[in-house]
Amino acid sequence: MQTGKIYKVVTIFLLLTIAITACSKKEKDPVGLKFTPTNYAQLINWQENAQFLAFQAFKVSCLSILKQPADRQMKGPAFAGTVGDWQKTCALVDDVEETNDAARTFFEGHFTPLAVTMDGVAEGLFTGYYEPLLHGSFEKSDRYNVPLHSKPADTITVDLGDFRDDLKGRSLVGKLVDGKLVPYANREDIVDGILDNKNLELLWVDDPLDAFFLQVQGSGRVRLDSGDMVGVGYAGKNGHVYRSIGRLLVDEGVLDPKTVSLASLRQWLTDNPDQQRRVLDANPSYVFFRLMRGVGGPLGSAGVVLTPEVSLAVDPTQLPLNAPMWLEASHPDPSDESIGDVAFQRLMVAQDTGGAIKGAIRGDVFWGFGERAENIAGRMANKGRYYLLLPNALADKLVGVSND
């Protein structure tokens, strides 16, 4: 790239950061985010719960943390500290016995639980996501004619935190046109074929709704006619803001906000095929994929394999990735909708993010693969709260600090 073009692009980036600051200051600078130190006795069912699965998930995060430069900022807000602040604790995980008691003792000895509140409110919304199953082929045919695209080479992702500290965790995605960064194509343009003939078709599937919901979930599995299963994972997105089509249909009065779920949303779209494109295109965000051979599961935004019922997606502008979090919430009963919700108290690890996961007290539980996971995740929209577990030294620094 020529120097003049670089200057133009950087200038555009800076102008965009100023515009973002002016237009969305309230969104990026949460008022009243508080962290209050507490003790493990205050965590409901902490002693009765099995912490070893979460310890294993945190150990996976530590494998990544220990490979990074110690002076690098942890993914998340400034209070997350440096990688080195976490490496001191991660260096101890290999010496922990593989038992629930040992895992519990490890967390109790090296982490401080912090109650998280926003403007004095501890509760927020917790949803679920899962790995859907699709049917597809590596070759296009009359049946398999809906493409899953790999990430185009001309996408440019700009980390705005590189330009200003108060924009850490925010990014822009676009492409260069005549030396200028412009928005990338939206969903409607991509579905209409703007990426055709670019050799970007990773796989072909047989249902546009399956392809859409795969993008919402971020990863999944595709069964081939041979019976083999191929994993596909998140590779990037087009940079457009995620818009909830469920919210759209609720606002239009066709779905009941009290009963809307993945199943009811899908059923309405199936029953109204003439409305599918209009509704799906209302969400301009589009996700690109990659094959996940030999990985062992979907990768979260923290760069580690996700653990069902332990990995949690959070807003990285508010909370640090790879941090343990004690969740007190509930989820729909997977076997009988008439039973109501089931209590869910669990030590989780923040290993992922999501386009719809915005806010300090907001989370998305990864439920894994299969019918049970789909049943729970598709209906989960429950109130809950969590406690952030930080290494003791970092927690001491954070006590009394807010993001006012």
N, C-alpha and C positions, 0 to 999 in steps of 0.2 A: 504494500500500500504506500502511496506517495505521502510525503510529509504534510502537504496541504490538505490531503484528505483526512489524515489523522487529526489535524487541528480542527477541521470542521466537525468531525465526529465527536471529539472531546467537548467542543463548545456546545454541541447539541445535548450531550449527556448532562452537562452542568446546567443548562437551561431547563432540562426536564426535571432535574432534582429540585431546582428552585420552584418550578411549577407544582411539583408534588408536595413540597413543603407548604406552599401557600394554600393549596386546595384541600389538603387532607391532614392538617396538623393535628386535629382532634383524634383522628384515627391512629396516627403513628405515635402519639405521645399520650398514652393512657393516663387518666387522672385517677389518683387514689389507689394505685396498685401497691398493696402492702404485703410484707412477709413477716409473720409473727412466730418466733421460736416457740415450740411446744415440746412435749415429751411423748414417747412411744405409748405410754399408758392411755393417752387421749385418742389414739387411733383405734377405731372400732375393729375388734377381732384381730388385732395385730398379733397377739400371742398365739391365737388359735390357728392362724393362717400359715400356709406353707410358702415360705419365701425362697425356696431353693430354685424354682423355675425362673423367678425374676433375677436371682443371683447369676444363673447361667446366662441369661440374656445380657445382663450388665457386663459379665465376663467377656462376651462377644464384643461389646462396645469397647471394652478395655484393650482388646487386641488391636483395634484401630487407633485408639488414643495413644497407646504406647509407641506406635510407629511414627507419630507426628512430631514436628519440632516443638520443644517445650515452650518456646516463647510465642507460639501461635495462639490467637484468640480462639476460644471454644466457640462452636457454632451456637449462636444465640445472642442475647443481650449482653451488655458489657459486664454485668455482675456475674456472669458465668465464669469469669476469670480466664486464665490461660490454660493451654493444654497441660503445662507443667503442674498447675494446681491440682489437676485430676490424676496425673501420672503417679503422684505420691501414693494415692489410695489404690490405683489400679495395680501398682507393683506388688500389692499384698494378696491379690485374689488367688494366685496359684497355691498359696499355703492354706487355703480354707478347705476344711473337710467337706465332702459332698453329702451333707445332711441339712435338713431344714433348720435344726438348732444352730449349727455352725453358720449358716447363711444369715439367720436372724441376728446372731451375735456380731457378725461382721458389720452389718448395717448399723446396729445399735452403737457399736464402738467407734465407727468412723464417719457417720453421717448425722446431721441434725435435721429433724423434721420441721418444716416451716409451713404454717397455715397460710394459704394464699387467699386474699380477699381483694375485691375491686369495689371501691367506694363503700366499704363495710359489708359487702355482700359476698358470701362464700360460695354460693351455688351458681352453677352454670350448666350448659347443655353438653351432654355426652352422647355421641352417636357411634355407629359401628361400620366397619367395612370388611371385605372378605375377598377371596380369590374366586371369581366366577369361572365356570366351565363353558367353553365355546367349542364349536365344531368347525374345522377348517382344513385348508390344504395350502401347500406351497405353490400350487398352480391355480390360475383362475379358470373357472368353469361356469356353466349355467347356474349351478347350485352355489358355488363359492365365488361370489362376485363383489363382496364388500372388503376393501383393503384395510389392513392394519399397516400403518406407515412407520418406517424407521425415521430417525431424526434427520432432517435435511441439513446438508453441509453448510448452507448459506445462512443458517440461523446464528445470530449473535446475542449472547446473554451478557448483560452488563450488571455487575454487582455494584449497586449504588453506594454500598458501604465503603467501597474503595475511594469514593469522592468525599463522603461526609460521614462522620461517626454516627450521627443521629439517624442515618438511613440504613444502618446495618440490618441485614435480613431482608432487604427489599431489592428487587431486581427488575430489569426490563429485558424483553426479548424482541428482537426485530431483525431487519436485514439492511444491508447497505444498498442504496440506489443513488447513483451519481454522487457518491461521497457523503450521503445523508443517511442517518438511521431512521427507517420508517417501520411502522407496525407490520408484523408478519400477517400472512393471509388468515382470515377467520375460518370458523368451521364451515360456514356456507360455501365459501370459495373453494375450500379443500374438497368437500364432498362433491362439488360441481366439477372437480377435475383439474384444478390449477396445478396439482403436483403430478399429474399424469406424465408418462414418458420420461421420468427422471430416475427410474429404477429404485424407487423407494418403498415398493410394496414388499413388506416383510412376510406377510401371510395373507390369505384370503379366507374370510369366514362367510357363513350363510345367512346372517341375520343382522340388519343395521342396528336393531335395538341392543343385541348382544354386544356389538362393537361400541355403541355409545356407553353402555353401563360398564364395560371394561375400562373405558377411559375415566369414568367416575371413580372406579375402585383403584385404578393405577397399576394393577397387575392381575394375572390370571393364568389359566391353562387352556390350551387348545388341543382337542382330541382329533387326530387325523383318521382317515378311513382305515388305515392299517391297524388302528388301535393304539398306536403310540401317542404319548402325551408330550406336548411341547410347552414349556413355560415362557411367558412373555412378561417383561417388566418395564417399568417407566424409564424412558430415555430422555424426555424433555417435553416441552409444550410450546405452543405458538405465542404465548405471552398475553393473550387476551384474558380479561377478568372472568372467572367462573361465575355463571348465573344458574341458579337452581330452577330447573324446569318444574319441580314439585311445587315450589313457591309460586311460579307462574300460574299453574293450573288451580292452585288454591285461590289466588287473587282473581282468577277468571270465574271462580265459583263452581267449577266442575269437580273438584275434589274437596273432601271435608278435612280441614286442618287437624281434627282430632283423630282421624283414622288413616291419614295419608301414610303410605309406606312404599317401599320399593315394589312390592307385589301389586298394590292398587294402582300405582303409577304405570307400571308396565302393562297391566290389564287395560287401562284406559287407552294407552297408545296402541295396543293391539286391536282394540275394538273400534278405534278411530284412525284407520290407516291414512285417510286423507289429511289428517292433521299432524302426522308424524314429523314431516320435514319442518313445518312451521315451528313446532314446539322444540324439536332438537336444535334447530338453528338459532333459537333464542339464547342458547348457551354458546357464545362465540369461542370459548376455550376448546382447544383440541390437543390431545396427548399423543406423543410419538412413543414407539416401543422398541425394545431390543429382545433378542432371544436370550433365555436364561439357562443355557445348558450347563450342567455341572455345578450350579451355585447352591442348590439345596433349599431354595425358597425365594420369595420375593425380597428385594432389597429396599430398605427404607431410605429416606433422605439423609440419614446419618451415615449411609454407606455400609450398613451391616444387614445381615439376613434377619427378617422379622420373626418373632416368636408368637404363635397364636395365643390369644388371651393374656398376653403380657406386654407386647409392643403397643405403644400409644402414639398417635399422631397429635402434635400440638402446634401452636403458632410460634415459630422460631424468633419472631420479633419480641415475644414476651417471655419465653421460657427456654432454657438451654436444652439442646439435643443431647442425648445420651444420659440425661439425669434420671435417677430413680424417682418415682412419684407414687405415693400411696393414694389410691382412688377409692372413694366411698360413693357408690352409685347403685344402680340397678339395671336390669335388662329384661326384655320380654322373655317369657317362658317359651323355650323352643318347641315344646310338644303340644301345648294347649293354650290358645290365645285367651280362653275364658278364665284361666287361673290368675292372670295378671303378671306383675313384674316379680322378678327374683332378685334378692339382694346380691350385690356384687362388690365385695371389698377385696382389693387385690393390690399387691405391690407391682407396679408397672415400670417400664423404662421408656422414656421419650425418644423413640428411634425413627420417627417419621413426621411428615408434614402433609398438608392437603390444601387444595385451592379453596375449600369451603371452611377450613379450620382457622378462624380468625377470632382473636380475643384472648385475654389472659386466663379466663376460666372456661376453657373449651377444649374438648378432647374427642378423639376418634379411636375406638378400640379395634385392633386387628383381631378378627375371629378365626382366620385361617381359611381352609378349603373344605367344601362339602355342603350338604343340604342343611345340616345344623347351623353351620356358620352363616349361610345365606339367610336362614330363617331368623336368626337373632339380629344380624347386622341390618337386614332389610327393614326391620321394624323398630330398631333402637333409636330413640330420641328422648332420653331420660335426663332428669335433673341429677346433679351430683356435685361433689367437691373433691379437691385433692390437696395433699400436702407435698411440697417440694422437698426432696432430700438432697442436701448439699454437703460436700465434705466439710468437716467441722470448721476448718480455718476460713473457708469461703463464707460459711453461714455467719461466723462471727463478724466478718466485714459487712455483711448485708443487713444485719439486724438494725432496724430503725430506718432503713433506706427505702424510699419510694421512687416511682418514676414520674413524679409531678413535673 
